[in-house]
């Protein structure tokens, strides 16, 4: 399905836990293994989440851009139950501000990071740092 894809080089200048090409978690709460992959195809770079659906995976494009833009992006994971008090929106439990499921984290290593929260059939991007 994905011939020609190559895992993207990890971003330089990122903290160690933000230097990944693949993260594994349960992004939709179904207790199945899901993946987020940072890769290149031709002159484009992507961060794509794959959610397990039976014996297959459904892809969700979280970010895309030029290869050079994607090389400056980091990838990590936020785990279920972690608290993010700075975020107030429908992606979090409004009382505890805790993640309800694991979430991929992407962004530039120098300035910003985003959680990608899966809810109601789609991923939503939530800004977490500056």
N, CA, C and O atoms as a GROMACS GRO file, in nm:
protein
  520
    1UNK      N    1   0.080  -0.121   0.000
    1UNK     CA    2   0.000   0.000   0.000
    1UNK      C    3   0.084   0.127   0.000
    1UNK      O    4   0.038   0.230  -0.050
    2UNK      N    5   0.204   0.123   0.054
    2UNK     CA    6   0.282   0.244   0.074
    2UNK      C    7   0.423   0.230   0.017
    2UNK      O    8   0.520   0.264   0.083
    3UNK      N    9   0.434   0.180  -0.105
    3UNK     CA   10   0.566   0.166  -0.165
    3UNK      C   11   0.626   0.304  -0.188
    3UNK      O   12   0.555   0.400  -0.219
    4UNK      N   13   0.755   0.313  -0.174
    4UNK     CA   14   0.824   0.440  -0.190
    4UNK      C   15   0.833   0.523  -0.063
    4UNK      O   16   0.900   0.626  -0.062
    5UNK      N   17   0.766   0.480   0.042
    5UNK     CA   18   0.775   0.552   0.168
    5UNK      C   19   0.908   0.522   0.235
    5UNK      O   20   0.958   0.410   0.227
    6UNK      N   21   0.964   0.621   0.300
    6UNK     CA   22   1.085   0.604   0.380
    6UNK      C   23   1.063   0.674   0.513
    6UNK      O   24   1.012   0.786   0.516
    7UNK      N   25   1.102   0.609   0.622
    7UNK     CA   26   1.091   0.675   0.751
    7UNK      C   27   1.174   0.802   0.747
    7UNK      O   28   1.285   0.803   0.693
    8UNK      N   29   1.122   0.907   0.803
    8UNK     CA   30   1.190   1.036   0.804
    8UNK      C   31   1.301   1.036   0.908
    8UNK      O   32   1.289   0.974   1.014
    9UNK      N   33   1.407   1.108   0.876
    9UNK     CA   34   1.513   1.128   0.973
    9UNK      C   35   1.455   1.202   1.094
    9UNK      O   36   1.364   1.284   1.079
   10UNK      N   37   1.508   1.172   1.211
   10UNK     CA   38   1.460   1.243   1.329
   10UNK      C   39   1.513   1.384   1.328
   10UNK      O   40   1.621   1.411   1.274
   11UNK      N   41   1.439   1.474   1.386
   11UNK     CA   42   1.476   1.616   1.387
   11UNK      C   43   1.596   1.638   1.476
   11UNK      O   44   1.607   1.580   1.584
   12UNK      N   45   1.687   1.723   1.431
   12UNK     CA   46   1.802   1.757   1.514
   12UNK      C   47   1.761   1.865   1.613
   12UNK      O   48   1.670   1.943   1.586
   13UNK      N   49   1.828   1.869   1.726
   13UNK     CA   50   1.801   1.970   1.828
   13UNK      C   51   1.680   1.940   1.914
   13UNK      O   52   1.643   2.024   1.997
   14UNK      N   53   1.619   1.825   1.898
   14UNK     CA   54   1.502   1.789   1.977
   14UNK      C   55   1.543   1.714   2.103
   14UNK      O   56   1.648   1.651   2.105
   15UNK      N   57   1.462   1.722   2.208
   15UNK     CA   58   1.486   1.636   2.324
   15UNK      C   59   1.481   1.489   2.282
   15UNK      O   60   1.416   1.455   2.183
   16UNK      N   61   1.547   1.405   2.354
   16UNK     CA   62   1.557   1.263   2.319
   16UNK      C   63   1.420   1.198   2.296
   16UNK      O   64   1.404   1.122   2.201
   17UNK      N   65   1.323   1.226   2.382
   17UNK     CA   66   1.192   1.162   2.369
   17UNK      C   67   1.107   1.219   2.255
   17UNK      O   68   0.996   1.172   2.231
   18UNK      N   69   1.160   1.320   2.185
   18UNK     CA   70   1.089   1.381   2.072
   18UNK      C   71   1.154   1.344   1.940
   18UNK      O   72   1.119   1.398   1.835
   19UNK      N   73   1.249   1.252   1.945
   19UNK     CA   74   1.326   1.212   1.826
   19UNK      C   75   1.283   1.074   1.778
   19UNK      O   76   1.363   0.980   1.780
   20UNK      N   77   1.161   1.061   1.736
   20UNK     CA   78   1.111   0.931   1.692
   20UNK      C   79   1.055   0.940   1.551
   20UNK      O   80   1.012   1.046   1.506
   21UNK      N   81   1.058   0.828   1.482
   21UNK     CA   82   0.991   0.818   1.352
   21UNK      C   83   0.862   0.740   1.364
   21UNK      O   84   0.775   0.749   1.276
   22UNK      N   85   0.847   0.663   1.472
   22UNK     CA   86   0.727   0.582   1.494
   22UNK      C   87   0.692   0.587   1.642
   22UNK      O   88   0.780   0.573   1.727
   23UNK      N   89   0.564   0.608   1.675
   23UNK     CA   90   0.516   0.593   1.812
   23UNK      C   91   0.398   0.497   1.812
   23UNK      O   92   0.321   0.490   1.716
   24UNK      N   93   0.386   0.422   1.921
   24UNK     CA   94   0.281   0.321   1.934
   24UNK      C   95   0.198   0.353   2.057
   24UNK      O   96   0.253   0.382   2.163
   25UNK      N   97   0.065   0.347   2.043
   25UNK     CA   98  -0.024   0.373   2.156
   25UNK      C   99  -0.164   0.327   2.123
   25UNK      O  100  -0.188   0.263   2.021
   26UNK      N  101  -0.256   0.360   2.211
   26UNK     CA  102  -0.399   0.333   2.188
   26UNK      C  103  -0.466   0.469   2.176
   26UNK      O  104  -0.508   0.527   2.275
   27UNK      N  105  -0.476   0.519   2.054
   27UNK     CA  106  -0.522   0.656   2.030
   27UNK      C  107  -0.673   0.672   2.033
   27UNK      O  108  -0.723   0.782   2.050
   28UNK      N  109  -0.746   0.562   2.015
   28UNK     CA  110  -0.892   0.572   2.011
   28UNK      C  111  -0.962   0.499   2.125
   28UNK      O  112  -1.085   0.492   2.127
   29UNK      N  113  -0.886   0.444   2.218
   29UNK     CA  114  -0.945   0.382   2.337
   29UNK      C  115  -1.005   0.245   2.315
   29UNK      O  116  -1.082   0.198   2.400
   30UNK      N  117  -0.972   0.178   2.205
   30UNK     CA  118  -1.029   0.045   2.179
   30UNK      C  119  -0.939  -0.069   2.228
   30UNK      O  120  -0.968  -0.186   2.204
   31UNK      N  121  -0.831  -0.034   2.296
   31UNK     CA  122  -0.735  -0.129   2.351
   31UNK      C  123  -0.660  -0.209   2.245
   31UNK      O  124  -0.608  -0.317   2.272
   32UNK      N  125  -0.654  -0.154   2.123
   32UNK     CA  126  -0.576  -0.213   2.015
   32UNK      C  127  -0.457  -0.123   1.987
   32UNK      O  128  -0.462  -0.002   2.011
   33UNK      N  129  -0.352  -0.182   1.936
   33UNK     CA  130  -0.230  -0.108   1.905
   33UNK      C  131  -0.251  -0.020   1.782
   33UNK      O  132  -0.293  -0.067   1.677
   34UNK      N  133  -0.221   0.109   1.798
   34UNK     CA  134  -0.225   0.206   1.689
   34UNK      C  135  -0.084   0.261   1.670
   34UNK      O  136  -0.001   0.252   1.760
   35UNK      N  137  -0.059   0.318   1.555
   35UNK     CA  138   0.074   0.370   1.523
   35UNK      C  139   0.064   0.511   1.468
   35UNK      O  140  -0.036   0.548   1.406
   36UNK      N  141   0.168   0.590   1.492
   36UNK     CA  142   0.187   0.716   1.420
   36UNK      C  143   0.327   0.710   1.362
   36UNK      O  144   0.423   0.675   1.430
   37UNK      N  145   0.336   0.745   1.233
   37UNK     CA  146   0.460   0.731   1.158
   37UNK      C  147   0.494   0.863   1.092
   37UNK      O  148   0.408   0.929   1.035
   38UNK      N  149   0.621   0.901   1.100
   38UNK     CA  150   0.672   1.018   1.030
   38UNK      C  151   0.754   0.965   0.912
   38UNK      O  152   0.851   0.893   0.932
   39UNK      N  153   0.714   1.002   0.789
   39UNK     CA  154   0.782   0.945   0.672
   39UNK      C  155   0.787   1.044   0.557
   39UNK      O  156   0.724   1.150   0.560
   40UNK      N  157   0.865   1.006   0.456
   40UNK     CA  158   0.878   1.085   0.334
   40UNK      C  159   0.834   1.000   0.217
   40UNK      O  160   0.854   0.878   0.215
   41UNK      N  161   0.775   1.066   0.119
   41UNK     CA  162   0.739   1.002  -0.007
   41UNK      C  163   0.761   1.105  -0.117
   41UNK      O  164   0.688   1.204  -0.126
   42UNK      N  165   0.861   1.083  -0.200
   42UNK     CA  166   0.896   1.182  -0.301
   42UNK      C  167   0.946   1.308  -0.233
   42UNK      O  168   1.036   1.303  -0.149
   43UNK      N  169   0.890   1.423  -0.270
   43UNK     CA  170   0.931   1.552  -0.214
   43UNK      C  171   0.842   1.598  -0.099
   43UNK      O  172   0.854   1.712  -0.053
   44UNK      N  173   0.755   1.511  -0.051
   44UNK     CA  174   0.664   1.546   0.058
   44UNK      C  175   0.697   1.466   0.183
   44UNK      O  176   0.746   1.353   0.175
   45UNK      N  177   0.669   1.524   0.298
   45UNK     CA  178   0.683   1.456   0.425
   45UNK      C  179   0.548   1.453   0.495
   45UNK      O  180   0.465   1.541   0.474
   46UNK      N  181   0.527   1.350   0.578
   46UNK     CA  182   0.398   1.330   0.642
   46UNK      C  183   0.415   1.280   0.784
   46UNK      O  184   0.515   1.215   0.817
   47UNK      N  185   0.317   1.309   0.868
   47UNK     CA  186   0.298   1.240   0.994
   47UNK      C  187   0.156   1.182   0.984
   47UNK      O  188   0.059   1.255   0.971
   48UNK      N  189   0.148   1.048   0.990
   48UNK     CA  190   0.021   0.979   0.969
   48UNK      C  191  -0.006   0.885   1.085
   48UNK      O  192   0.082   0.808   1.124
   49UNK      N  193  -0.126   0.890   1.140
   49UNK     CA  194  -0.169   0.794   1.242
   49UNK      C  195  -0.244   0.681   1.172
   49UNK      O  196  -0.320   0.704   1.079
   50UNK      N  197  -0.220   0.559   1.219
   50UNK     CA  198  -0.288   0.441   1.167
   50UNK      C  199  -0.363   0.376   1.282
   50UNK      O  200  -0.302   0.328   1.378
   51UNK      N  201  -0.496   0.376   1.274
   51UNK     CA  202  -0.578   0.315   1.378
   51UNK      C  203  -0.622   0.177   1.334
   51UNK      O  204  -0.670   0.158   1.222
   52UNK      N  205  -0.606   0.080   1.424
   52UNK     CA  206  -0.645  -0.057   1.395
   52UNK      C  207  -0.794  -0.070   1.374
   52UNK      O  208  -0.874  -0.024   1.455
   53UNK      N  209  -0.831  -0.134   1.263
   53UNK     CA  210  -0.971  -0.161   1.231
   53UNK      C  211  -0.980  -0.305   1.186
   53UNK      O  212  -0.956  -0.335   1.069
   54UNK      N  213  -1.015  -0.394   1.277
   54UNK     CA  214  -1.018  -0.537   1.245
   54UNK      C  215  -0.878  -0.586   1.215
   54UNK      O  216  -0.789  -0.576   1.300
   55UNK      N  217  -0.857  -0.640   1.094
   55UNK     CA  218  -0.724  -0.687   1.056
   55UNK      C  219  -0.649  -0.584   0.973
   55UNK      O  220  -0.542  -0.615   0.920
   56UNK      N  221  -0.702  -0.464   0.960
   56UNK     CA  222  -0.643  -0.360   0.877
   56UNK      C  223  -0.621  -0.234   0.961
   56UNK      O  224  -0.656  -0.231   1.079
   57UNK      N  225  -0.562  -0.132   0.902
   57UNK     CA  226  -0.542  -0.004   0.968
   57UNK      C  227  -0.597   0.108   0.880
   57UNK      O  228  -0.582   0.105   0.758
   58UNK      N  229  -0.660   0.206   0.943
   58UNK     CA  230  -0.711   0.321   0.870
   58UNK      C  231  -0.615   0.438   0.893
   58UNK      O  232  -0.584   0.472   1.007
   59UNK      N  233  -0.568   0.501   0.783
   59UNK     CA  234  -0.474   0.613   0.798
   59UNK      C  235  -0.545   0.747   0.820
   59UNK      O  236  -0.652   0.772   0.766
   60UNK      N  237  -0.482   0.831   0.902
   60UNK     CA  238  -0.527   0.968   0.926
   60UNK      C  239  -0.405   1.058   0.912
   60UNK      O  240  -0.311   1.047   0.991
   61UNK      N  241  -0.403   1.148   0.814
   61UNK     CA  242  -0.291   1.239   0.796
   61UNK      C  243  -0.300   1.348   0.903
   61UNK      O  244  -0.398   1.423   0.909
   62UNK      N  245  -0.198   1.356   0.987
   62UNK     CA  246  -0.194   1.456   1.093
   62UNK      C  247  -0.123   1.582   1.045
   62UNK      O  248  -0.165   1.694   1.078
   63UNK      N  249  -0.016   1.566   0.968
   63UNK     CA  250   0.058   1.678   0.913
   63UNK      C  251   0.118   1.637   0.780
   63UNK      O  252   0.150   1.520   0.759
   64UNK      N  253   0.132   1.735   0.690
   64UNK     CA  254   0.207   1.711   0.567
   64UNK      C  255   0.276   1.841   0.528
   64UNK      O  256   0.233   1.950   0.566
   65UNK      N  257   0.383   1.828   0.453
   65UNK     CA  258   0.460   1.944   0.410
   65UNK      C  259   0.578   1.898   0.328
   65UNK      O  260   0.588   1.780   0.293
   66UNK      N  261   0.665   1.990   0.298
   66UNK     CA  262   0.785   1.954   0.222
   66UNK      C  263   0.874   1.864   0.308
   66UNK      O  264   0.860   1.861   0.431
   67UNK      N  265   0.963   1.794   0.243
   67UNK     CA  266   1.057   1.708   0.316
   67UNK      C  267   1.136   1.791   0.417
   67UNK      O  268   1.157   1.746   0.530
   68UNK      N  269   1.181   1.910   0.377
   68UNK     CA  270   1.259   1.993   0.471
   68UNK      C  271   1.174   2.036   0.591
   68UNK      O  272   1.225   2.042   0.703
   69UNK      N  273   1.046   2.068   0.569
   69UNK     CA  274   0.958   2.104   0.681
   69UNK      C  275   0.941   1.985   0.776
   69UNK      O  276   0.946   2.003   0.898
   70UNK      N  277   0.922   1.868   0.722
   70UNK     CA  278   0.900   1.750   0.807
   70UNK      C  279   1.027   1.709   0.880
   70UNK      O  280   1.019   1.652   0.989
   71UNK      N  281   1.143   1.737   0.822
   71UNK     CA  282   1.268   1.705   0.892
   71UNK      C  283   1.284   1.788   1.019
   71UNK      O  284   1.354   1.747   1.111
   72UNK      N  285   1.219   1.905   1.024
   72UNK     CA  286   1.230   1.988   1.143
   72UNK      C  287   1.121   1.955   1.245
   72UNK      O  288   1.115   2.018   1.351
   73UNK      N  289   1.036   1.858   1.215
   73UNK     CA  290   0.928   1.818   1.305
   73UNK      C  291   0.975   1.704   1.396
   73UNK      O  292   1.043   1.611   1.351
   74UNK      N  293   0.937   1.712   1.521
   74UNK     CA  294   0.961   1.603   1.615
   74UNK      C  295   0.835   1.518   1.628
   74UNK      O  296   0.727   1.560   1.589
   75UNK      N  297   0.850   1.399   1.684
   75UNK     CA  298   0.738   1.309   1.707
   75UNK      C  299   0.758   1.239   1.840
   75UNK      O  300   0.867   1.192   1.871
   76UNK      N  301   0.652   1.234   1.919
   76UNK     CA  302   0.655   1.168   2.049
   76UNK      C  303   0.513   1.121   2.081
   76UNK      O  304   0.426   1.118   1.994
   77UNK      N  305   0.490   1.085   2.208
   77UNK     CA  306   0.359   1.038   2.250
   77UNK      C  307   0.326   1.091   2.388
   77UNK      O  308   0.413   1.102   2.475
   78UNK      N  309   0.200   1.125   2.408
   78UNK     CA  310   0.147   1.160   2.539
   78UNK      C  311   0.058   1.044   2.582
   78UNK      O  312  -0.020   0.993   2.502
   79UNK      N  313   0.068   1.004   2.704
   79UNK     CA  314  -0.004   0.885   2.751
   79UNK      C  315  -0.136   0.919   2.820
   79UNK      O  316  -0.151   1.025   2.880
   80UNK      N  317  -0.228   0.828   2.808
   80UNK     CA  318  -0.358   0.838   2.874
   80UNK      C  319  -0.337   0.873   3.021
   80UNK      O  320  -0.251   0.816   3.087
   81UNK      N  321  -0.416   0.967   3.070
   81UNK     CA  322  -0.408   1.007   3.210
   81UNK      C  323  -0.317   1.125   3.236
   81UNK      O  324  -0.326   1.186   3.343
   82UNK      N  325  -0.227   1.160   3.141
   82UNK     CA  326  -0.142   1.277   3.160
   82UNK      C  327  -0.229   1.402   3.164
   82UNK      O  328  -0.334   1.407   3.100
   83UNK      N  329  -0.186   1.501   3.240
   83UNK     CA  330  -0.262   1.623   3.260
   83UNK      C  331  -0.201   1.739   3.182
   83UNK      O  332  -0.079   1.757   3.182
   84UNK      N  333  -0.287   1.817   3.117
   84UNK     CA  334  -0.245   1.936   3.042
   84UNK      C  335  -0.336   2.052   3.082
   84UNK      O  336  -0.434   2.081   3.012
   85UNK      N  337  -0.305   2.120   3.194
   85UNK     CA  338  -0.395   2.224   3.247
   85UNK      C  339  -0.409   2.345   3.155
   85UNK      O  340  -0.507   2.418   3.166
   86UNK      N  341  -0.312   2.368   3.065
   86UNK     CA  342  -0.319   2.485   2.979
   86UNK      C  343  -0.422   2.472   2.866
   86UNK      O  344  -0.455   2.570   2.800
   87UNK      N  345  -0.473   2.352   2.845
   87UNK     CA  346  -0.568   2.330   2.736
   87UNK      C  347  -0.709   2.323   2.792
   87UNK      O  348  -0.738   2.244   2.882
   88UNK      N  349  -0.797   2.405   2.737
   88UNK     CA  350  -0.937   2.403   2.778
   88UNK      C  351  -1.020   2.391   2.650
   88UNK      O  352  -1.048   2.491   2.584
   89UNK      N  353  -1.057   2.269   2.617
   89UNK     CA  354  -1.145   2.247   2.502
   89UNK      C  355  -1.207   2.109   2.513
   89UNK      O  356  -1.187   2.039   2.612
   90UNK      N  357  -1.281   2.069   2.412
   90UNK     CA  358  -1.356   1.944   2.418
   90UNK      C  359  -1.270   1.820   2.404
   90UNK      O  360  -1.321   1.708   2.413
   91UNK      N  361  -1.140   1.836   2.383
   91UNK     CA  362  -1.054   1.720   2.367
   91UNK      C  363  -1.013   1.658   2.501
   91UNK      O  364  -0.956   1.549   2.504
   92UNK      N  365  -1.043   1.724   2.610
   92UNK     CA  366  -1.000   1.679   2.741
   92UNK      C  367  -1.117   1.673   2.836
   92UNK      O  368  -1.219   1.739   2.816
   93UNK      N  369  -1.100   1.594   2.938
   93UNK     CA  370  -1.196   1.596   3.048
   93UNK      C  371  -1.190   1.736   3.108
   93UNK      O  372  -1.084   1.780   3.150
   94UNK      N  373  -1.300   1.805   3.111
   94UNK     CA  374  -1.302   1.946   3.152
   94UNK      C  375  -1.267   1.967   3.299
   94UNK      O  376  -1.223   2.075   3.337
   95UNK      N  377  -1.286   1.866   3.381
   95UNK     CA  378  -1.258   1.882   3.524
   95UNK      C  379  -1.112   1.852   3.553
   95UNK      O  380  -1.044   1.932   3.618
   96UNK      N  381  -1.062   1.738   3.506
   96UNK     CA  382  -0.926   1.697   3.543
   96UNK      C  383  -0.821   1.739   3.442
   96UNK      O  384  -0.703   1.738   3.474
   97UNK      N  385  -0.861   1.777   3.320
   97UNK     CA  386  -0.768   1.812   3.212
   97UNK      C  387  -0.676   1.695   3.178
   97UNK      O  388  -0.562   1.716   3.136
   98UNK      N  389  -0.725   1.574   3.196
   98UNK     CA  390  -0.646   1.454   3.166
   98UNK      C  391  -0.683   1.398   3.030
   98UNK      O  392  -0.798   1.403   2.986
   99UNK      N  393  -0.580   1.343   2.963
   99UNK     CA  394  -0.604   1.275   2.836
   99UNK      C  395  -0.687   1.150   2.859
   99UNK      O  396  -0.662   1.074   2.952
  100UNK      N  397  -0.785   1.130   2.776
  100UNK     CA  398  -0.870   1.012   2.785
  100UNK      C  399  -0.809   0.892   2.711
  100UNK      O  400  -0.844   0.778   2.739
  101UNK      N  401  -0.716   0.918   2.617
  101UNK     CA  402  -0.647   0.814   2.540
  101UNK      C  403  -0.505   0.861   2.514
  101UNK      O  404  -0.475   0.979   2.530
  102UNK      N  405  -0.418   0.770   2.474
  102UNK     CA  406  -0.285   0.810   2.429
  102UNK      C  407  -0.303   0.907   2.312
  102UNK      O  408  -0.406   0.904   2.244
  103UNK      N  409  -0.203   0.991   2.288
  103UNK     CA  410  -0.211   1.088   2.178
  103UNK      C  411  -0.073   1.109   2.118
  103UNK      O  412   0.024   1.128   2.191
  104UNK      N  413  -0.064   1.107   1.984
  104UNK     CA  414   0.063   1.145   1.920
  104UNK      C  415   0.092   1.292   1.948
  104UNK      O  416   0.000   1.373   1.962
  105UNK      N  417   0.220   1.325   1.956
  105UNK     CA  418   0.265   1.463   1.975
  105UNK      C  419   0.360   1.495   1.860
  105UNK      O  420   0.455   1.422   1.835
  106UNK      N  421   0.333   1.605   1.792
  106UNK     CA  422   0.420   1.650   1.684
  106UNK      C  423   0.445   1.797   1.698
  106UNK      O  424   0.375   1.866   1.772
  107UNK      N  425   0.546   1.846   1.627
  107UNK     CA  426   0.572   1.989   1.629
  107UNK      C  427   0.718   2.018   1.608
  107UNK      O  428   0.800   1.926   1.596
  108UNK      N  429   0.750   2.145   1.602
  108UNK     CA  430   0.890   2.184   1.585
  108UNK      C  431   0.960   2.172   1.720
  108UNK      O  432   0.901   2.199   1.824
  109UNK      N  433   1.081   2.133   1.716
  109UNK     CA  434   1.154   2.111   1.841
  109UNK      C  435   1.185   2.241   1.913
  109UNK      O  436   1.198   2.244   2.036
  110UNK      N  437   1.197   2.349   1.836
  110UNK     CA  438   1.239   2.475   1.895
  110UNK      C  439   1.124   2.556   1.954
  110UNK      O  440   1.146   2.630   2.050
  111UNK      N  441   1.001   2.545   1.899
  111UNK     CA  442   0.902   2.644   1.939
  111UNK      C  443   0.764   2.591   1.976
  111UNK      O  444   0.700   2.649   2.064
  112UNK      N  445   0.715   2.486   1.915
  112UNK     CA  446   0.577   2.449   1.943
  112UNK      C  447   0.555   2.299   1.934
  112UNK      O  448   0.627   2.228   1.863
  113UNK      N  449   0.457   2.252   2.008
  113UNK     CA  450   0.418   2.111   2.003
  113UNK      C  451   0.266   2.102   2.007
  113UNK      O  452   0.198   2.187   2.064
  114UNK      N  453   0.215   1.997   1.945
  114UNK     CA  454   0.071   1.975   1.936
  114UNK      C  455   0.038   1.832   1.974
  114UNK      O  456   0.106   1.738   1.933
  115UNK      N  457  -0.066   1.817   2.052
  115UNK     CA  458  -0.125   1.686   2.074
  115UNK      C  459  -0.227   1.663   1.963
  115UNK      O  460  -0.296   1.756   1.922
  116UNK      N  461  -0.235   1.542   1.916
  116UNK     CA  462  -0.336   1.504   1.818
  116UNK      C  463  -0.432   1.410   1.888
  116UNK      O  464  -0.402   1.292   1.909
  117UNK      N  465  -0.548   1.462   1.923
  117UNK     CA  466  -0.646   1.390   2.003
  117UNK      C  467  -0.751   1.329   1.912
  117UNK      O  468  -0.812   1.399   1.831
  118UNK      N  469  -0.773   1.198   1.926
  118UNK     CA  470  -0.876   1.131   1.847
  118UNK      C  471  -1.008   1.136   1.924
  118UNK      O  472  -1.016   1.093   2.039
  119UNK      N  473  -1.112   1.189   1.856
  119UNK     CA  474  -1.244   1.197   1.919
  119UNK      C  475  -1.349   1.208   1.810
  119UNK      O  476  -1.332   1.284   1.715
  120UNK      N  477  -1.456   1.135   1.824
  120UNK     CA  478  -1.568   1.140   1.730
  120UNK      C  479  -1.525   1.116   1.586
  120UNK      O  480  -1.572   1.184   1.494
  121UNK      N  481  -1.435   1.019   1.565
  121UNK     CA  482  -1.397   0.978   1.430
  121UNK      C  483  -1.292   1.062   1.362
  121UNK      O  484  -1.265   1.041   1.243
  122UNK      N  485  -1.230   1.156   1.433
  122UNK     CA  486  -1.129   1.240   1.371
  122UNK      C  487  -1.023   1.280   1.474
  122UNK      O  488  -1.046   1.276   1.595
  123UNK      N  489  -0.907   1.318   1.424
  123UNK     CA  490  -0.802   1.375   1.510
  123UNK      C  491  -0.816   1.525   1.511
  123UNK      O  492  -0.841   1.587   1.408
  124UNK      N  493  -0.799   1.584   1.630
  124UNK     CA  494  -0.799   1.728   1.645
  124UNK      C  495  -0.665   1.769   1.705
  124UNK      O  496  -0.612   1.703   1.794
  125UNK      N  497  -0.611   1.878   1.655
  125UNK     CA  498  -0.481   1.926   1.702
  125UNK      C  499  -0.501   2.023   1.817
  125UNK      O  500  -0.579   2.118   1.806
  126UNK      N  501  -0.430   2.001   1.928
  126UNK     CA  502  -0.437   2.087   2.045
  126UNK      C  503  -0.297   2.138   2.076
  126UNK      O  504  -0.206   2.060   2.100
  127UNK      N  505  -0.281   2.269   2.077
  127UNK     CA  506  -0.153   2.334   2.104
  127UNK      C  507  -0.115   2.314   2.250
  127UNK      O  508  -0.196   2.338   2.339
  128UNK      N  509   0.010   2.270   2.276
  128UNK     CA  510   0.050   2.248   2.416
  128UNK      C  511   0.173   2.323   2.461
  128UNK      O  512   0.197   2.332   2.582
  129UNK      N  513   0.252   2.379   2.370
  129UNK     CA  514   0.372   2.452   2.419
  129UNK      C  515   0.413   2.558   2.320
  129UNK      O  516   0.372   2.556   2.204
  130UNK      N  517   0.493   2.650   2.367
  130UNK     CA  518   0.541   2.758   2.284
  130UNK      C  519   0.688   2.781   2.310
  130UNK      O  520   0.748   2.869   2.249
   0.00000   0.00000   0.00000
